[in-house]
Amino acid sequence: MDVTRHRAHSAWINAERIKRLSDRLIGVGPIGIGLDGVLAWVPGANLIYSLGAGGLLIAEAVQVGASTATLARMGLYIASNSAMTGVPVLGWAMDTLFPGHLMAARALQKDIEARFGRPAEAPRSSRFGFRRPVAGV
């Protein structure tokens, strides 16, 4: 599979958007909550969202030729995140705090960075954990 640097960086940016939307809409330091955490308390809706967002991340990974190990790790994070929704209250609370999409997105981003470098427009972390926005987000 011949993947261009531009396509790989586009996947990196898409992963960043999904990561933010799912697990970092509101965040302070290492703790954040996104749509996945809010929807954890809506039976059915969270599973649909979790699998949809996870499916988009996996599709991006496949399209840019991510390694088998990266795909397996991403699948494990997404499956774990989605499985929690089956346990009422305790599972929902755990899902609210478990950043499965964020971890899957980071795995994809690290894979892309190792092969294509970090995109120039990628956000940089500050020492307080806040990030400057990604262009277009």
Buried (B, 14 or more C-beta within 10 A) or exposed (E): EEBEEEBBBBBBBBBBBBBBBBBBBEBEEEEBBBBBBBBBBEEEBBBEBBBEBBEBBBEBBEBBBBEEEBBEBBBBBBBBBBBBBEEEEEBBBBBBEBBBBBBBBBBBBBBBBEBBEEBEEBBEEEEEEEBEEBEEE
